[in-house]
Amino acid sequence: MSRTQSPQTGRNYQIDLIKFILTIFVFLNHTLDFKQDMPLGKIFFTGSLGWISVHYFFIISGFLMCLSFDRKYGSAAPEHPGADTSRFIFRKFGSIAPQYYAAFVIALGSYLVTVHERISAGYLCDLSYKLIPELLLINRTGVDPIYMNLPTWYIQSMLICMIPMYYLLSRKRDMFLNVIAPLGAIISYSYIYRNGMFIDAKAADHIITSGMLRAFCGLFCGCAAYKLCEVMKKTGTDSRQRRLMTAAEVLIYLWMFIGCFTPHCDKKSHFLAMLLIPPATAVTFSGASNVGRLFSSPKLRVLNSLSLAIYFNNWPARRLVLKYLPDMSWGRSTAYMAALTVLFCAVYFIIIRVCRMIWEKQLKNLFVPAAGDREE
C-alpha cells in the first residue's frame, strides 16, 4: 500500500487536503464580484484562482477513473466494454447524486427567494422546463437556459467526458494510457493556450463547449499522471531515493502553488504552471516520498465530504449576498457569504441524511430486489 494512504481505508488524505484548500480558493474566486476594497489581488492571481482549482479536480478525477478500472480489471479487458462503461458512469453518478440534488434544492430555494416578486403560476411553469437540463446533468453540453447552481458544471462535464474515455480505456488500456491520454492532454492543453488560456466554461463557440473542452483536458492530464505514477511504483526506492523524492514533491508543489496562484507572474506563466500538476499528482499517489506520512490520519477523511459541501453550496450564498447586501465591503460581504454557506451546508447534510433514511427504510426494497429474487 502507498505510504500516502491510510492503512485502514487505503484513501489518500493528502489529496483530500489539497482539494479542500483548492475548494476554499473556488469560494474566494466567487467573491470577486464583491468589488468594495477587495484585497485578493494583493495575495492571489485572481484570474486563475477558480480556473486552476477546477482543473486540478478534473485531473484527480481522471486519475481515479484509471485507478478504479485497474482495481477491477488490472491489465485485462472487460468482456463487454460498452456495458461496463455504462455501469461505471451510473455508479459514479449514484455516488454523487444525493449531494448534487440536495445542493440543487438549496440553490433553487435561494433563486426563488431572489425573484419572489416575479413568481406566478406561469413563471413557475416556464422555470420548470428550463430546469430540465440541469436535472439531467446536460447543462454544460450547451443546453443551458438557466443555472441554479453554476459550480455543478464540473460534475456534469466530468461524467459526460468520462463516457468515451472510459470506453477507450476498457477497449485498449495500453493504447489509451500510453498514446491517447498523453496526446489528448497535449492537444487540448495547447488548444486552450492558443485560444486565450483561461477560457470561460460557459463559452460555446466551438464544436463542444469550453467547459467540455476543459473537462477533456483535465481528465486526459489525470490519465497521463496515472501512467507516470505506474512507472514510479515499478521503480524500487531505497531510503536515499525516498528522501530525494520527498524533496522533489515538496519543491514541485511549492513551485506549482506559487506559479498558479500568486500575483508574481504574468498570465502565461500562471497557465504554464499547471503543467506541474500531473507530475505532482503522480508523485503523491506513487508513495515514493515521505510527505504522505504527515496525512495518514483517518480524521482527515471528513475533508472530502466537507470540500464537496462547500463547493456545492457557496453559489446560492453568493446569490443572496449580491441580491440583498450589494454595497458592503468585500470583507463583510465575504463573511456573510461564508456564514450562509455554513448554514446551507448544514441543511445540505440534513437533506442527504433524510433521503438516505427514506431510501433504506421505504424505497430500497421497491427498486432493489433481494438476493433470493435475483437468483431466481
Secondary structure, DSSP 8 states (H G I E B T S, - for coil): --TTS-TTT---HHHHHHHHHHHHHHHHHTTTT--TT--GGGTS-TTSHHHHHHHHHHHHHHHHHHHHHHHHHTTS--S-HHHHHHHHHHHHHHHHHHHHHHHHHHHHHHHHHHTGGG--HHHHHHHHHHTHHHHTT-GGGT--S--SSGGGHHHHHHHHHHHHHHHHHHH-HHHIIIIIHHHHHHHHHHHHHHTTSS--TT---SSS-HHHHHHHHHHHHHHHHHHHHHHHHHS---HHHHHHHHHHHHHHHHHHHHHHHSTTS-HHHHHHGGGGHHHHHHHHHHT-SSGGGGG--GGGGHHHHHHHHHHHHHHHHHHHHHHH-TTS-HHHHHHHHHHHHHHHHHHHHHHHHHHHHHIIIIIHHHHS--HHHHH-
